[in-house]
Amino acid sequence: MAHTFEELVEKQRAADEAHARVEALRDAYGAPTAAPWSDIQTDTYETAWRAWRDLARDVQATVTEYAKDEGRPRNDVEAQVKTAAKTPPERAAESPEDSPGEDG
């Protein structure tokens, strides 16, 4: 299945949001060794962690497939996706190949 650069960026954003949720839960609950978590806290954290893990795995597989299809180095594609995912959505709509370079 062919993917677009924009799809990769959206997948990366979803994974980043899931990761932020895991970190927020960890911050809110504190270390489980300092004060035991309730069953609900444990379930909530584990569900969020699994969601992040699954989204991150999907991003990695999709980036690999895209790079192979485009004949580009995987690490270059991954770096561009991560950079684009951090920019506002209206600016990330252009893939790096479509954007003017430093030459203008």
C-alpha positions as CSV (number, residue, x, y, z in Angstrom):
1,M,0.0,0.0,0.0
2,A,1.5,3.3,-1.1
3,H,1.5,6.1,1.5
4,T,1.9,9.8,1.0
5,F,4.2,12.0,3.0
6,E,1.2,13.7,4.6
7,E,0.0,10.4,5.9
8,L,3.3,9.7,7.5
9,V,3.2,13.1,9.2
10,E,-0.3,12.5,10.5
11,K,0.8,9.1,11.9
12,Q,3.8,10.6,13.5
13,R,1.6,13.3,15.1
14,A,-0.7,10.6,16.5
15,A,2.2,8.7,18.0
16,D,3.6,12.0,19.5
17,E,0.2,12.7,21.1
18,A,0.0,9.2,22.5
19,H,3.5,9.6,23.9
20,A,2.6,12.9,25.5
21,R,-0.4,11.1,27.1
22,V,1.8,8.4,28.6
23,E,4.2,11.1,30.0
24,A,1.3,13.1,31.4
25,L,-0.1,10.0,33.1
26,R,3.3,9.1,34.5
27,D,3.7,12.7,35.8
28,A,0.2,12.7,37.3
29,Y,0.5,9.3,39.0
30,G,4.1,9.5,40.1
31,A,6.4,6.5,40.2
32,P,4.6,3.3,41.0
33,T,7.4,2.3,43.3
34,A,7.0,5.5,45.4
35,A,3.2,5.0,45.9
36,P,1.4,2.0,44.5
37,W,-1.0,2.8,41.6
38,S,-4.7,1.8,41.9
39,D,-5.9,-0.9,39.5
40,I,-7.6,1.9,37.4
41,Q,-4.4,3.9,37.2
42,T,-2.5,0.8,36.2
43,D,-5.0,-0.1,33.5
44,T,-5.2,3.4,32.2
45,Y,-1.4,3.7,32.0
46,E,-1.0,0.3,30.4
47,T,-3.7,1.1,27.8
48,A,-2.1,4.4,26.9
49,W,1.4,2.8,26.7
50,R,0.1,0.1,24.4
51,A,-1.6,2.7,22.2
52,W,1.7,4.7,22.0
53,R,3.7,1.5,21.3
54,D,1.4,0.4,18.5
55,L,1.2,3.8,16.9
56,A,5.0,4.2,17.0
57,R,5.5,0.7,15.5
58,D,3.0,1.6,12.7
59,V,4.9,4.9,12.0
60,Q,8.2,3.0,11.8
61,A,6.9,0.4,9.4
62,T,5.2,3.0,7.2
63,V,8.3,5.2,7.1
64,T,10.4,2.1,6.0
65,E,7.9,1.2,3.3
66,Y,7.7,4.8,2.0
67,A,11.5,5.2,1.9
68,K,11.8,2.0,0.0
69,D,9.1,3.0,-2.5
70,E,10.7,6.4,-3.0
71,G,14.2,5.1,-3.2
72,R,15.3,7.3,-0.4
73,P,17.4,6.7,2.8
74,R,15.1,5.7,5.6
75,N,16.8,7.9,8.2
76,D,16.3,10.9,5.9
77,V,12.6,10.2,5.5
78,E,12.2,9.7,9.3
79,A,13.9,12.9,10.1
80,Q,11.8,14.9,7.6
81,V,8.6,13.3,9.0
82,K,9.5,14.1,12.6
83,T,10.3,17.7,11.6
84,A,7.1,18.1,9.7
85,A,5.1,16.6,12.5
86,K,6.3,19.3,14.8
87,T,5.2,22.1,12.5
88,P,1.6,23.4,12.3
89,P,-0.6,21.3,10.0
90,E,-1.1,24.0,7.4
91,R,2.7,24.3,6.9
92,A,3.3,20.5,6.9
93,A,1.0,20.0,4.0
94,E,4.0,20.4,1.7
95,S,6.5,17.6,1.6
96,P,10.1,18.6,1.9
97,E,10.6,17.7,-1.8
98,D,7.9,20.3,-2.8
99,S,9.3,23.1,-0.6
100,P,11.8,25.5,-2.0
101,G,15.3,24.8,-0.9
102,E,17.8,27.3,0.5
103,D,18.5,28.3,-3.1
104,G,14.9,29.6,-3.3
